[in-house]
Amino acid sequence: MKRVLLFVLGIFIMSPIMAKKKTPTPAAPKPAAEIHWITSIDELQAKMQQNPKKVYMDVYTDWCGWCKKMEATTFQNPDLIKYMNNNFYAVRLNAERKDTIHFQGKDYYFNPQFKANTFAVELMKGSMSYPTSILMMENFQNPMPVPGYMDVNQLETILSYIGDNAYKHQAWDAYQKTYVPRWNHGATNDMTPPAGH
């Protein structure tokens, strides 16, 4: 009788353990979509040869608080991510990098006077402010620097102006006055200064 009782008791004790083992573990959540950043200028040039696209370049520094805030807020917006990935090659450029950059047959070096690589200096037309967004057409011509932190609304307007080719038939001033935002801006339009800035 003791054996039967121990057997039944053993079943009751093991049942929850066995049930847990049989329960499938939930799948890990899928990572949120993110901008497909290109960090190599060589990779950008190769991609441009294969499939020309407009370019959005985020020029930043490691110490720039507003750069970090833009990365943590604006660049996390799902609508912005989708639009950027579909319409632009997105490039991240650390302005203070000290290696040589080879771009369109020209070499760019670190310039101590500007405390930046001359590639960044040229793109930003010598106005070294971080972050700076650089927009370029499919042929890398006419880089347009836009200095300063931008929230989702501001960046949407600029990206749409270039990405939708509105610049071909409408002046920027008129476009930005009449543009109606299409993206869900959520809570990413926070203009609170970053900590320590």
N, C-alpha and C positions, 0 to 999 in steps of 0.2 A: 504494500500500500504506500510505503514511504517513497518507493521508486516512482510510482505513478504520480504522486503528489509533486515530487521534485521535477519530473518531466513536464507536468502541466505548468508549474511555476516557471520553469526554464523557458517555455514557449511564451508566456506573458512578458517575461523580461526581454527576450530576444526580439519579440514582434516589433516594438518601436524602432529598434536598431536596424532590423531588416527593412522596415518600411522606409527609413531614412536613406538607406543605400539604394533602394529602388527608385526613389524620387529623383527625377532628372534635375541636374543643377541648371539654374537659369543661365542663359547665354550672357556673356559680358556685354554691356552696352556698347553700341557702335560709337566710335569716336566722332565728335562733331566735325562737320565739314570745315575745311580750312583753305585759305588762299594757297595756291600752288606757287610758292615763292621760288624764284631762281636766284641762287647766290653767286653764280659764276657768270662773268661777262662773256667768257668763251662759250658757255652753254647757251646764253641768250643769242649770241651771233649765229650759232649753229641752228637753233630753232627758227630764227628769223629767215635763214636761207631756205629751210625746208617748208615753212608755212608762215609767211609774213603776217604780223599782227601789230596792233598798237601796243605801246609799252607804258606801263605805270612803274615808276621807280621810287621807292621809299628810301630817301637818304637820311641816315641816322648816325648817332654816335652811341657808344656804350654808356656814357654818363648822362645822356639826355633824358630827363624825367618826362617831358611831353611826348618823346618818342615811345617810351614804355607805356604811357597812358593810351596813346593812339593804338598801339599793338593790343592792349588789354581791352579796349572798348570798341573803337570804330572798326578795326579789322576783324572783329568777332561777329559782326552782323551777318546773318545767313544770306540776306538778299544781296548785300555788297559782295560777299564771297562768291556767290553764284555768278553775278554780273562780271566781276573781275576775272574769274577763271574762264568765262565764255568769250570775253571780248579783248582781253589784254594779256600780255606776258607781264607778270608781276615780278619785280626785281627788288631785292634788298641790297643796299650798298652802304657799307660802313665808310663814312667819309674819311675817317682817320686811318684807314688801312695803309700799311707801309710797303706792301709788295707792289710790283710793277703790274699795271693793267694794260693789256694789249686790246685796243679797240679801233677797228676800221683802219688798220695799217699804221696806227700811231701808238707810242708808248707813253704811259702816264706814271709819274712817280710821286712819292710823298714830298710835299713842299712845307718845310718848317715855318715859313712865313705865315701860311694860312693854317698850319697845324692840320693839314688835310691832303689827301691825294689830289693831284692836279686834274684827274678825271672829274671828281666832285666839284672842284673849283670851276672848271670849264662849264659843266652842266648848270651850276648854280650862278653862273656869271659873276663869280667873286663875292657874292652876298652869302656869307656862311652862317645860315640860320637853320636850326634843327628843331623838329623834323622839316624836311622840304620834300614835297611831292614833285616829281618830274614826269611830264607827259610827253611822249614822242609818237610820231606817226610811224607807219610801217617801214619807212626807209631811214629811220633814225634822224630825220631832219627836223629842224626847228624845235629843239627841246624847250618845253615851257615849264619853268620852275614856279611852284606855288609854295611859298614858305609858310610854316606854322602848323600847329595842331589843327586838325579838321574833324568835326563830328560827322556822323553818318549823313546827315542832311547836306552838309557842305560838300562832302566828297561825292555823294550821289549826283549832285548837280553838275560837278565838274566832269566826272566820269561819263555821265550820260551825254553831256555836250560833245565830248570827243568820241565816245564809243558809238553813239547813234548818228554820227556824222552831221550833227546840227551845225557845227562850226562852218560847214561848207555853204550854208545859205542864211545864217543868222548871226548877228553880232553878239558877243558874249553878254554885254550889258542888257540887251533886250531879252536874251534867252533866260538869264537868271531871274529877271523880274517876272517872267510868265511861266517859269517851270513849275509844274505840279509834282511833288514827290510821289513816287510809286512804291517805294520800299517800306517795309515795316521797320520803324526806327527803334522800337522798344525803349529800353532805358539806357542806351549807349550814348546819349547826347549830353552826358555829364561834363560840365566845364570846370569842375572842381580841380584846382591845381594838384598835380601829383605830390605825394609826400616828399619832403626834403627839397622842394623846388622853390 
